């Protein structure tokens, strides 16, 4: 079993102010918080709550900006509190941040490329200029931008959405495993938020980068979040899958919160008669027991006795900390910490020594106080705070910890992928599936599911004992190309039994399949009964090639051209730009290229305009036909790049036809370059 | 339903006509508001929406005569209850603020004077218009009544702003905004910095006070969810132009202008997961807007005509205007095609 990416155990952070002479106030920003983020598949974990709920404290703790009062944060098996400088540097590579303000993080005097130059300098990504430029371009492409559109601009020339995506691209270049995104969309216009959320989904699905998504905006959490933690005054009020929690909140606070999210429907107005708490009530918290007691409409005497533990709800992993659900089973405490080094006696001794040192330090500070407030005030404030905090903490945690078994008592979870019951994504009558052909190993096969009833079926050869990696990617860059609902797929063995399913329950677009027998396996791709999965897709099956590679299959056409429908614009001279503009959905431009058998050319297609279609999302579409009229290359919706290479199979005149698809995507100015590779 | 009857007045309290505001820059003027015209009816709540930089706040500050240099009003007319605001002298204007027009600013946290008690700030507003008030007891009663209107406890009377929560400070601003019963109140993103629960409390307070005192309200915002809850009509701005103004039900159920459609489509939901609709913001240079329709560069339905002729506002229904050629009768066929595309994405 792989160790989790991030484990947070009993994390407590107390901010203390005042002290000695003044009235001592301490604010418990985070109280015995627990969380586990799995290594794979990558997920988006939302931390939501009102201001003061501790969500930003959590972000700052994970980023290492502040230190825990007690508890542990383990990243990939390493305790981040005890890191050496070297480890810390590696940690910063693995954990990147994207902040709320897309304006403040830029230096207005420098162009955008400066941001990337700094990253390169700091993290020494590449010494080779052209390699480095490719890295920047790749990073920008992932978030739906193109270098030539943004790199030479100043920050004020870009929209908030673009600026925020550049921050994502910057983070991506460092290839982190976790991005802490603190309110990344809250300062960006609603209409531009989608592009940022889309970038997050791409990084998750295509690059296996997990997110800790801090937000107070539940709608975006609902749209892209995998798990959600609803915080209330430093404690987890409720957690579970974002859809389960927001669809059916169980904790009274979460219910009020979700009920207060304005519904964008003027015919469904707020019930004005509902009594809302006054704001003073909202700030008060019970010192012992449930934090929400003073505001809770369901409060009971029991709630004052101790903080409620998380109780299990109906849906798996859905838990709420409320005694209303007392009869439910208490959720098991988190799995034991997986730390790389086994705890040795020496380590234990070191810890207890450190405790003793702290106690001594505390005593010293108290003495210092007595000696004189002046002396104390010249000390590092942090030291004082931490020491005072230690005393406070004893009181706080004593009442707050629910009785739990020691972690060692919990058995290690065992990996059980084999025993897993495979739920079909959908059941296919094989006759209903449209046969699209066969999948050639390690080569992408692209297509598009048009509607809820559309089924595509491919066959591929399986060999007993061989294991293949499966990857299913949502292809479009357009409206439906959001990565939300990867198309669903079911794999049938030669006997027609289901052996694998990319379904909703599978929260990953990847998987592994070991063939039990030789034979022709069938993969059927389609949408579920609610139409989810209707999209372009790419499927890759990677594995040891059991037989010599057959010829790669040709990409499907970007559009099918009636030969006389294409408007001939002239001849492309290899290596020279041809700038032009597709005027309408029916407009087709046709160029001819002389191809010599065996030579390879690099093809690059650049969107010229900056209009609706000039966003880089809909590059013009293009199809290249061989001298015999067969399609040899296509820039279509599924191609996730604006460049490609083509090796000419025969010598002759190839034809390149550019145009828009039936929905008008691709209507734009363009530049096409073909360079002899 | 009852609400609609209440707000169905046809008396115009604010008439903005062909308002144009520029910001001077060394590279030429940025056109922030470009010929905006609309009416506000008595007792109505009008939402003013659009992405940042679309000119919605500038329009509001223009109406209040608070545009700061390098911004300046090029031309236009702003009539409040028959008074032409642009013709007022400095002194008349000072009187007119708070009584004719008042503002509830964005981020109340920063708009209260931190060194003055809450009561003194409110008294200041009242006395600046009504002269020194001798009867202290009556003044106190009056302020308590205002507190009650906006749901504030009397004990904050003697407090300083820093002792109040964000929501309470925002209510103090509302109380000040309505203290002198102005004809028109403009709330600029009055709740956008608040948590959802507090936002709901404050937004409901705002509407309640509006109805009780009988003012007309302009709410500037970008939260389409919140606006759906509190406004009667919505005016949609894009790059300095008003592209559509319509009753709120029409805007959400049947948006007409392609930009309004985009805006409605991009509202995130907590009811269903739907594909993300990806758009880029305003992409043209605001010093040099495109010819014809301002939205044509981003419009999926634009054709040659849109580059040649600027679409005038077309009345499609009562109190519903849209500035798009598709709604011109002579292009009916084109509209049918465009809408067919939307119906079958």
Interface residues (C-beta under 8 A of the other chain):
Chain A: X50 X51 X144 X159 X160 X161 X162 X189 X190 X191 X192 X193 X194 X195 X197 X198 X201 X216 X217 X218 X219 X220 X222 X223 X243 X246 X256 X257 X258 X260 X261 X262 X263 X264 X265 X266 X267 X269 X270 X272 X276 X277 X278 X279 X280 X282 X283 X479 X480 X482 X484 X485 X609 X610 X611 X612 X614 X615 X617 X663 X664
Chain B: X51 X52 X151 X153 X165 X167 X168 X195 X196 X197 X198 X199 X200 X201 X203 X204 X222 X223 X224 X225 X226 X228 X229 X248 X249 X251 X252 X253 X262 X263 X264 X266 X267 X268 X269 X270 X271 X273 X274 X275 X276 X277 X278 X279 X280 X281 X282 X283 X284 X296 X297 X298 X299 X300 X341 X345
